Amino acid sequence: MSELILLKLGGSVITDKTQPFTARLDVIERLAQEIKNAFTERGDDLRLIIGHGSGSFGHEVAARYQTHKGAVGPDSWLGFAEVAHAAAELNHIVVNALRRVGVPAIRFQPSASTRTRGEQLMYFETFPLKEALKHDLVPVIYGDVSVDAAQGMSIVSTEVLFDNLARELTPSRIILAGQVDGVYKADPNINPDAELIEDIDRTNWEEVETMLGGSHGTDVTGGMFTKVRDMYRLTLAMPPMQAMIMSAEEAGNVEAVLKGQMVSFGTLIN
């Protein structure tokens, strides 16, 4: 039976999060080729759903309009449209790169299929996505805006969408590929001697929880803490599924993980 993997390409790695609307085109093209290489080797043994962050596209605009706080001002709905447009612009770049190398990618727009209530995802129409996956396509979703039942509007992150999909589709692994090589005891961007946490499970979660901070650059979805917390809770609810937080900065990392190779990098969450 083929393995289903949910792969997130973090906004920190596919964009320069310190420079608004700046895609790292060379990185996106390399990652697309790595994904294609994994499919070439594994064939029908691999099924994949790709998600990606909005990086310096959506996050920058969302922070300006405070979209994550809801309809708080007279220009909030204009901001809603601006954030949706920015997020879709990056998605267009990612999907085009995948299709150029032969990955049968198909985009799914979360703002057209979700409804939230605060931080909770209330509704996500997944039938079309599941049909596409069933017919050997590679669905691509992304962090986006969502109409919100309590505050008018909100942001729905890729991790929240993955949580919903994981509970429906029971993948074997969720891979979050970003800029840093896993979860550290301190911010490696500030402290180059920070120690990598190789495994997170019941035995060390409370300790890890106190160490986690935000992300480098503008991020309106909670940074590293939210990502790790949500993945930990999901793996608790759905054993033996595993989550992995890793770096996509080094060429070949994503390809190796998708191929199921033994690796010595990243943080494994059980």
C-alpha positions as CSV (number, residue, x, y, z in Angstrom):
1,M,0.0,0.0,0.0
2,S,1.4,3.4,-0.9
3,E,2.6,5.8,1.8
4,L,0.8,9.1,2.3
5,I,3.0,12.0,3.4
6,L,1.9,15.6,4.1
7,L,4.8,17.9,3.3
8,K,4.9,21.6,4.3
9,L,7.4,23.9,2.6
10,G,7.8,26.6,5.2
11,G,7.5,30.3,4.3
12,S,10.9,30.8,5.9
13,V,12.6,28.7,3.3
14,I,10.7,29.5,0.1
15,T,10.7,33.3,0.8
16,D,13.0,35.8,2.4
17,K,10.8,36.6,5.4
18,T,12.7,39.8,6.1
19,Q,12.0,41.2,2.6
20,P,8.3,41.7,1.6
21,F,7.1,39.8,-1.5
22,T,10.5,38.1,-2.1
23,A,10.4,34.5,-3.3
24,R,13.5,32.4,-3.2
25,L,13.0,31.1,-6.7
26,D,16.2,29.0,-6.8
27,V,15.2,27.2,-3.6
28,I,11.6,26.6,-4.9
29,E,12.9,25.2,-8.1
30,R,15.4,22.9,-6.3
31,L,12.7,21.6,-3.9
32,A,10.4,20.9,-6.8
33,Q,13.1,18.8,-8.4
34,E,13.8,17.0,-5.2
35,I,10.1,16.1,-4.9
36,K,10.1,14.9,-8.5
37,N,13.2,12.8,-7.8
38,A,11.4,11.1,-4.9
39,F,8.4,10.3,-7.2
40,T,10.7,9.0,-9.9
41,E,12.3,6.5,-7.4
42,R,9.2,5.5,-5.5
43,G,6.5,5.6,-8.2
44,D,3.1,4.5,-7.0
45,D,4.5,3.8,-3.6
46,L,4.3,7.5,-2.7
47,R,1.2,9.8,-2.3
48,L,1.8,13.4,-1.4
49,I,-0.1,16.4,-0.3
50,I,2.0,19.6,-0.3
51,G,1.3,22.7,1.8
52,H,3.3,25.8,2.0
53,G,3.5,28.9,4.2
54,S,3.0,32.5,3.0
55,G,6.3,33.8,4.2
56,S,7.0,37.4,3.2
57,F,3.9,37.4,1.0
58,G,0.8,36.8,3.1
59,H,2.3,37.3,6.5
60,E,3.5,40.8,5.7
61,V,0.1,42.0,4.5
62,A,-1.8,40.2,7.2
63,A,0.3,41.9,9.9
64,R,-0.4,45.3,8.3
65,Y,-4.2,44.8,8.3
66,Q,-4.2,42.7,11.6
67,T,-6.3,40.1,9.7
68,H,-5.7,37.4,12.3
69,K,-7.6,39.6,14.8
70,G,-10.7,39.8,12.6
71,A,-12.7,42.6,11.1
72,V,-11.3,45.3,13.5
73,G,-11.2,48.4,11.2
74,P,-12.8,50.0,8.2
75,D,-10.2,48.6,5.8
76,S,-10.2,45.0,7.3
77,W,-12.2,43.5,4.3
78,L,-9.9,45.2,1.9
79,G,-7.1,43.6,3.8
80,F,-8.8,40.3,3.6
81,A,-8.7,40.5,-0.2
82,E,-5.1,41.8,-0.2
83,V,-3.9,38.9,2.0
84,A,-5.7,36.3,-0.2
85,H,-4.1,37.8,-3.3
86,A,-0.6,37.8,-1.8
87,A,-0.9,34.2,-0.6
88,A,-2.2,33.0,-4.0
89,E,0.6,34.8,-5.7
90,L,3.2,32.7,-3.9
91,N,1.1,29.6,-4.4
92,H,1.1,30.3,-8.2
93,I,5.0,30.4,-8.1
94,V,5.2,27.1,-6.2
95,V,2.7,25.2,-8.3
96,N,4.3,26.4,-11.5
97,A,7.7,25.2,-10.3
98,L,6.3,21.8,-9.5
99,R,4.5,21.4,-12.8
100,R,7.6,22.5,-14.8
101,V,9.5,19.4,-13.5
102,G,6.6,17.0,-14.1
103,V,4.9,16.8,-10.7
104,P,1.1,16.7,-11.4
105,A,0.4,19.5,-8.9
106,I,-3.1,21.0,-8.5
107,R,-3.8,24.0,-6.3
108,F,-6.6,24.1,-3.7
109,Q,-7.5,27.6,-2.4
110,P,-8.3,27.4,1.4
111,S,-10.1,30.7,1.5
112,A,-12.7,29.2,-0.9
113,S,-13.2,26.0,1.1
114,T,-12.8,26.8,4.9
115,R,-14.6,28.5,7.7
116,T,-13.1,29.2,11.1
117,R,-14.1,30.3,14.6
118,G,-11.2,32.1,16.1
119,E,-8.3,29.6,16.1
120,Q,-10.6,26.6,15.3
121,L,-11.2,25.3,11.9
122,M,-15.0,24.6,11.7
123,Y,-15.3,23.6,8.1
124,F,-13.0,22.4,5.4
125,E,-14.4,21.0,2.1
126,T,-12.0,18.2,1.4
127,F,-13.9,16.0,-1.1
128,P,-12.4,17.6,-4.2
129,L,-8.9,17.3,-2.8
130,K,-9.3,13.7,-1.8
131,E,-10.6,12.9,-5.3
132,A,-7.6,14.5,-6.9
133,L,-5.3,12.5,-4.5
134,K,-7.1,9.3,-5.4
135,H,-6.4,9.9,-9.1
136,D,-2.6,10.4,-8.6
137,L,-2.5,14.2,-8.5
138,V,-0.6,16.2,-5.9
139,P,-2.8,18.6,-4.1
140,V,-1.1,21.9,-3.1
141,I,-2.7,24.0,-0.3
142,Y,-1.3,27.0,1.6
143,G,-1.8,29.4,4.5
144,D,-4.6,31.7,3.6
145,V,-7.5,33.8,4.9
146,S,-10.8,32.4,6.0
147,V,-14.2,33.8,6.7
148,D,-14.7,33.5,10.5
149,A,-17.9,32.9,12.4
150,A,-16.9,34.9,15.5
151,Q,-14.7,37.7,14.2
152,G,-15.5,38.1,10.5
153,M,-12.2,36.9,9.2
154,S,-9.1,35.0,10.3
155,I,-5.9,33.3,9.1
156,V,-5.9,29.5,8.5
157,S,-2.4,28.1,8.6
158,T,-1.1,25.1,6.7
159,E,-0.6,23.3,10.0
160,V,-4.2,23.7,10.9
161,L,-5.2,22.4,7.4
162,F,-2.8,19.5,7.8
163,D,-4.3,18.6,11.2
164,N,-7.7,18.3,9.6
165,L,-6.4,16.3,6.6
166,A,-4.4,14.0,8.9
167,R,-7.5,13.1,10.9
168,E,-9.4,12.2,7.7
169,L,-6.6,10.6,5.7
170,T,-4.3,9.1,8.4
171,P,-0.9,9.7,6.7
172,S,2.2,7.9,8.0
173,R,4.2,11.2,8.3
174,I,3.9,14.9,8.4
175,I,7.1,16.7,7.4
176,L,7.5,20.4,8.2
177,A,10.5,21.6,6.1
178,G,11.7,25.1,7.0
179,Q,14.8,27.1,7.4
180,V,16.2,25.7,10.7
181,D,17.2,22.1,11.2
182,G,14.6,21.1,13.7
183,V,13.7,22.3,17.2
184,Y,16.4,23.8,19.3
185,K,16.7,24.6,23.1
186,A,17.5,28.2,22.0
187,D,17.1,30.3,18.9
188,P,19.9,29.1,16.5
189,N,19.6,32.4,14.6
190,I,20.8,34.2,17.8
191,N,22.8,31.5,19.5
192,P,24.9,29.3,17.0
193,D,25.7,26.9,19.8
194,A,22.0,26.1,20.5
195,E,21.4,22.4,21.1
196,L,19.1,20.5,18.7
197,I,16.3,18.5,20.3
198,E,16.4,15.3,18.3
199,D,13.1,13.7,19.7
200,I,10.0,15.1,21.3
201,D,7.6,12.8,23.0
202,R,5.7,12.3,26.3
203,T,9.0,12.1,28.3
204,N,10.3,15.6,27.5
205,W,7.3,17.6,26.2
206,E,6.8,19.8,29.3
207,E,10.5,20.8,29.2
208,V,10.4,21.5,25.5
209,E,7.2,23.6,25.8
210,T,9.0,26.0,28.1
211,M,11.9,26.5,25.6
212,L,10.0,27.4,22.5
213,G,9.7,30.9,21.1
214,G,8.5,32.6,18.0
215,S,9.9,32.6,14.5
216,H,12.5,34.8,12.7
217,G,10.7,37.6,10.8
218,T,7.0,38.5,10.6
219,D,4.8,35.6,11.4
220,V,1.1,36.0,12.4
221,T,0.5,32.2,12.9
222,G,2.5,31.7,16.1
223,G,5.9,30.8,15.0
224,M,7.7,27.6,16.2
225,F,5.7,27.1,19.4
226,T,2.4,26.7,17.6
227,K,3.9,24.4,15.0
228,V,5.5,22.1,17.5
229,R,2.5,22.1,19.9
230,D,0.0,21.3,17.2
231,M,2.1,18.5,15.8
232,Y,2.7,17.0,19.2
233,R,-1.0,17.0,20.0
234,L,-1.7,15.4,16.7
235,T,0.8,12.6,17.1
236,L,-0.6,11.9,20.5
237,A,-4.1,11.6,19.0
238,M,-3.1,9.4,16.0
239,P,-0.3,7.0,16.8
240,P,1.8,5.6,15.1
241,M,1.9,8.7,12.8
242,Q,5.0,10.8,13.2
243,A,5.9,14.4,12.5
244,M,9.2,15.8,11.6
245,I,10.6,19.3,11.7
246,M,13.6,19.7,9.5
247,S,15.6,22.1,7.3
248,A,15.1,22.3,3.6
249,E,18.1,24.7,3.2
250,E,20.5,21.9,2.5
251,A,20.1,20.3,-1.0
252,G,18.9,16.7,-0.8
253,N,17.3,16.8,2.6
254,V,13.7,16.8,1.5
255,E,14.4,14.2,-1.2
256,A,16.0,11.9,1.3
257,V,13.1,12.1,3.7
258,L,10.5,11.6,1.0
259,K,12.4,8.5,-0.2
260,G,12.3,7.1,3.3
261,Q,16.0,7.1,3.8
262,M,17.6,7.0,7.3
263,V,18.7,10.6,8.1
264,S,20.6,12.2,11.0
265,F,19.0,15.7,10.9
266,G,15.8,17.2,12.1
267,T,13.5,16.7,15.1
268,L,11.2,13.7,15.3
269,I,7.8,14.2,17.1
270,N,6.1,11.1,18.4
